[in-house]
């Protein structure tokens, strides 16, 4: 018997009903929140300052911790050799501040990547404009992180940015509108702002978690902790739980490997990919920070990973030109790395993605991509591999459709049933390697004509 | 000063004149040959036997050596874990025959991949039908290789194939028509047959080389010698030079790394990729076989590599939906592997390929793909990398267009000039890593709407 994991189940249930072929319906991905779900002790704001040409389109945002105790910070950053200036600045600030930070500033419209010395100076100017406008902090060296996204190789209109930051500082709030404005300031080719919030119990207290991310193309992140420092996937996870910097980094690295590093739109890893985590302890001013040794740590880590997966999946739903949301689940692998590598290989296959777009049950391509995954020799035994389509929760017939069993194709695949399964927005491809117990999930979208149109002339 | 390498120069000159935007013009890629350019001592034939539904479309071909001395054989085969049955059979035959073979049989329309035990029996039946129909051979254990290409997971109509082989054996010729028929029998989504022939001097004699290949999609080969045995790029290089099996394998491995393993259409490595080499010595019956120690060996190896590159480039010209032919050249790298890995990363980037389709000088994507290439830490120094567009030979202005110099973007890139360069069918992207002396080239095509259309519903 097959039990859907919680994450996949939620992804499926997001699709309300059976659908006609076409772009993913995004309306129901913008959720409305009341003010009390957002973490305590943060102020946020967003505005249009002129990085983007179109008036009124938000392109600059800030978040600042207003908590009296030092705010723990962690980051996972792109492993691309060409790190954008904001990635360099964030890396240095994390080291200087000993894992403490004040907040961050983000702009969209220009990535400030491959911009040489001036680009680096501009990123520092953004950081300093925020830090210097905030009240004195108890945490020595704690600064403001920087995130930028947009076109590579162009300079920021830095005066417009630094000129607008004081106004944003004067306008810091924690209202649903302020959080949504901040999420809008992250957007480039995104078609909807990506904001989520939740609360959970930790050490007997209610703590809150807010998250924002962005991304629709150039999505194949592979981020690690700042050493070695090396995404245009941007995101932030802010909590009012009290967590030590080391524990926050450990939890974030774990969460990112199982969320943002397990999604793909087009297989291109950006120069700017950045996921920040902030924990200001405002929910429990009287409690010490959780460390990796705390009994609460695994609870926090799993909550963070689950929340990160929810946010990461939104990026795939908004994948450039996407009409399908595909979960690739690899089970019974020798270890997580093999499972993850196979899932990544299938999720990144252009031929698989085109077949999904065409609603073509071409499982040969799935197997082919499984076979060329870059795993150690012997990690896959072709005669133990099984492949199954798992129908979306919106399908009337919920039974899995087996395509391949232990390396042998099923004798009579019900193509009509396959067509019904593939007509849904959501699909899960289950790959059972049959030689271990480890599991990994990867989320991807299909490859459509619209993707080519969007990316054939991005800059104009 | 920049000097175009010989291969790139030939590729450029293939484009006769300036062009309107649209699919690659393929008419001038089918060349006419006279009978005397084909290697001596081979008979070839092709027919329609019924693997493909459409009457008259060639789907079965054979090549047999008619030389009296044993024919040396070598192969580079897919490294995909899911090896198709014909790959398994070819691997075993190469071992059994101690590097000797009689010829090969090829079919298109069905890949005989992931077809279990029956598939393996079918592949052996194809091989045996050819071998048993040929006269007795002096080379003990020498058999007939097998190649299949087409849909994965379906069984061959084996009786139609084995039933047609005796007729093909009775029809073996070395006429231009017979060679072209054999080339046509390789075709699947290919839009033109890929046949080349040339002659050169070796040890004072004229030797001849004929080559056929096929491929238009699922093209990102990574083939090695049979150990470890692990390609739907199919090809054969047949010569009448006398070369020992070991020397032939060494020369083929070298040639494939610099040709078929250095092309990409969509980044998907097939279960069937196979390149065969045969050397029957018919041009010089009185000479001993060349070994790796022979002074002639480097001459033969370079001729084979150059010829293989010509054939490999034809696959890219015929890339599914391709409108552009792009040469990615990485220079001044620490070693060949780094150069090759960077070139492969750029050539496989969907975002780079979409930008080429859109004729958009988005060099940031080139740099981005350079930065995420899977090379050892420190192999790329971002502050030493330069990127340049090299215009096609058809451009009036032949001067290179520098985009990035030692990590700093050029101040004023002439976008009008970039548009003119990008409007041509051919383009070379030159990436100078600035930290070594090694070089590699990779050939790729752009990513078009037509690619998505072709692959959205391949099986119907």
Interface residues (C-beta under 8 A of the other chain):
Chain A: X79 X80 X81 X82 X83 X111 X113 X114 X115 X116 X151 X152 X153 X217 X218 X222 X228 X266 X267 X268 X269 X270 X271 X348 X349 X350 X351 X354 X355 X357 X358 X360 X362 X363 X364 X365 X367 X368 X369 X370 X371 X372 X373 X377 X380 X382 X385 X404 X407 X408 X409 X447 X448 X449 X451 X452 X453 X455 X456 X457 X458 X459 X460
Chain B: X79 X80 X81 X82 X83 X111 X113 X114 X115 X116 X151 X152 X153 X217 X218 X222 X228 X266 X267 X268 X269 X270 X271 X348 X349 X350 X351 X354 X355 X357 X358 X360 X362 X363 X364 X365 X367 X368 X369 X370 X371 X372 X373 X377 X380 X382 X385 X404 X407 X408 X409 X447 X448 X449 X451 X452 X453 X455 X456 X457 X458 X459 X460
